[in-house]
Amino acid sequence: SKGASALEDDAVDAVFVIGTGSQNGNEELRFALRNLERQCKFVRNVYICGFCPEWVDRSKVRHLQWPDRFDHAKDANIIDKLRHACEVRGIAKKILFCSDDQFQTRECEWEDFRPRYLRRYQSNDRWYEGRERAWHTRLMMTMERDVGRRQFLGLEACDVFYYQPHMWMQIDRDMFLEYARMCNYEERTDTIIASGYFNFADVDGVPDFDHEFMGNNQSSMPKSTHVAYHDGSYEAAMSALRKMFPGKCRFEL
């Protein structure tokens, strides 16, 4: 049988990073917690860093108060809050970093969250420049920065990837703290969290194969394991989630 230290090494804690300004009474978080309870039974403790709604049972969820300190890049506040959670005494070394606008359609284990990548980065890839969002420019800069880091360290510069940012992420607490110290997110914008951290950690990722976005008018639950939604598909996602998780979970008052 496993000793106490081995069991501790296997422990997984979930961390939600939540900002203010939800237009929906934080219903996203409500269903994310219901999803976590049913689909991620391997999780030990749950932390919410940032804003915590009144309906959350704080005897079941540990709330870490932490402000949004930056306005130069959204990911700066995400990294900042996750870093704060990683510094909390007693938090597990394995962290499932959870977003409130993503869920799973079946029960999962830790290995089901192995990082997925969408494409290998190449400096002459014009795909990034063809995107209209400033986020894609910061993504390209994030990966170009890691290419330079790898070249400096004598590593394979070709092993840099655009990682799927729209599914819950496996985080190594100590590695993330090292990444947060290195990336200077307090001032820089080339710090897209998924691709920045996973490339820094040199994870053994796999091609994306079981993720999809909820369609704007989709009436049925997607078949992929990992699902994300956005403002345009919020109502479709809520309709599906209400059917999937009709009752309260233990994290709700």
N, C-alpha and C positions, 0 to 999 in steps of 0.2 A: 504494500500500500504506500501511497505517497506520504512523505513527511510534510510538516507544516510549511516549510520553506518552499517546497515544490508546489503545494496547493496555492500559496501566495503568488508564486510566479505565474500560475495559470489564471489567476483572477482577472476579470475584465470589468471595468467601470465605464459607464456611459456618461458623456458630457454633451449637454446642449448649450450652445452659445446663442443667447436671445437678446435682441435689441428692443428698443421702444418703437411705438408708432404702428402697431398692428391695426389694420382696418377691420379686423374680423374678431376682435375680442380674444385673440390668441387661440382661436379654434384649431389652427394648424398644430400648435404645440399639444393641445388636448389629444388629438388623434395620433400624433407622433408618439406620445406616451402610451396610449392604448396599443398602438402597434408594437412598441418596444416590449411591453409586458407579454404579449402573445407570441411575437415572432422571434424574440431574442431572450429566451429563458436563461441563457448562459451568463447574462449580465448580473453582476453582484450589486453594485450601488449606482445611483443616478445623481448626477450633479447638473444644476442649471446655473450658468454663469452669465450675469447680466440682469435683465428684467425677469421677474418671476410673478405671474398672475396670482391673484388672491385665491383662486380655486385650486391651486396646487397644494397638496398635503405636505407641508414641510417637515413632518415627522418621517416621511417616506423618501423625500427628495432633499438633498442638501443644496441650499441656495447660497451662491457666492456672489455677493454684490460687487459689481465692477462696472465702471462707466465706459461709454464710447469716448475715448480720449482723442481720437484723430479724425480729420476730415479730408485728408489727402488721398485716401484709398480705403474702400470698404474692407478689403482683406486685412488691413492693418489692425482694425478693431477685432476681427475674428482671431487673428494670431495672438493679439494681446490678451484676450479673454481665455483662450485655450492655454496659453502660457501660464496665466494665473492659476487655472485649474490644475495644471501639471505640477505646480509648486505647492499644492495643498498637501499637508502632512497626511499620510495614510492612503492616498489615492493609488490605484493599481498601476503597475508598469504598463499593462495593456489597456489602452483606452479606445472605446468605440466613440468616435466623434460624430455626433448626430445633428442633422439639420431638420427643422420642423416641416419642411416642404418636400420630404422624401419618405418613402415607406417601402415595405416588402410585402409580397403577396403570399408568402409561405413562411413556415418556421425555419429559421436559419441558425447556423453555428458560426463561430468566430471565423473559420476559414472561408465562409461564403462572402466575406467582405474583403478578400484579397484585392489589392488595388488593380483597377482596369485602366488600360491606356487606349487612347483613341487614334493616335498617330505618333510615329517617331519624328523627332524634330530634326530638321536639316536647315542650315542657314539660308539656302537658296530656295526654300519652300515659300512660294508666293501666296499660299492659302491664307496665311495669317494677315497679310497685308490687304487681302481682298475682303476681309470682314469689315463691317461698318462700325462695330462697337469699339470704344477705347479699351474695353476689357481685353480684347484679342491682342491689341498692341502690347499691353502690359504682360499678357501671357507669353508672347513671343520674346519680350525682354527678359522675362523670368527664366525662360529656358536658355536663351543666349548667355545669360549670366552664369548658368550652371555649366554650359559648355566651356566657358573661360575658366571656371573653378576646376573642372576636371582636367583641362589641359595643363593648368598650373601644377596639379597634383600628379600628373603623369597617368591619369586614368583614361579609359576609352571615352572619347568625347561623343561618339556616335550613340551611346546608350542614354540618351535624353529623350523623354517622352512627354506628350500632352496627356495628362492623366484625367480620367473621368471625375469631374468635380461635383457631380449631381447624385452621388450615392454616399451612404455612411462610410466612414473611413477608419481603417486600422491605424492607430497611432501608438508609437513607442514613446512613453513618457520622457525618458532620458534623451532619446534622439531628438524629440521635438524641442526640448529645452535647448539643446545644442543648436538646432536650426534657428530658433527664435533669437538666440544670442548673436548668431552669425549674420542673419539676413538684414538687420537694420530696418525693420518694418516701420519704425517710428518716423523715418524720414523718406524712405524709398518707396516707389510704386511697383517695382519689378518683384513683387512678393505674392503672386497668386498662390494661395495656400496649398492646393492639392498638388499641382505640378512642382511648386517650389519645394515642398517638404519631401514628397516621394522621390524626386530626383536627388535631393540632398542625401536622403537616407539610403539611396541605391537599392530600393526594394525590388523584389522579384515579382514584378507585375505581369499580368496576362492581358491579351487583347480583350477589349470590351465585347461581351457576348450575351448578356442577360439584363440589359438596362433599356428603359424607354421612358419617354415623356408621355404624360396623360394628354390626350387630345382635347381640344377646346370643347367639342360636343360629344365626347366619348361617353357612351351609356353603360358600357360593361367594364369590368375590371381588366386591366392589361394582363397579359399572360407572362410577361417577364418577371423575374424575381425582384429586381430593383426598379422602382418607379419614382419619378419626380414630377412635380407640376409647378406651374407659374401662375401669375395673376390671371392670365387669359383662360386657364383651365381649372381655376380654383373651384368653381361651382361643380364641375364634372367630378373633380377629385373628392370634394366633400360629400357628394351624393353617393359615390362608391364607398367611401370610408365609413359613412354612417351605417350603411348596410353591413359592412364588414365588422365594425366595432360598435354595436348599438348600446352597450352598457358601459358604465364607469369602470375605470381601472383602479388599482390600489393607490395610484399616485394622485388621485383626485379626491377632494373633500366631498 
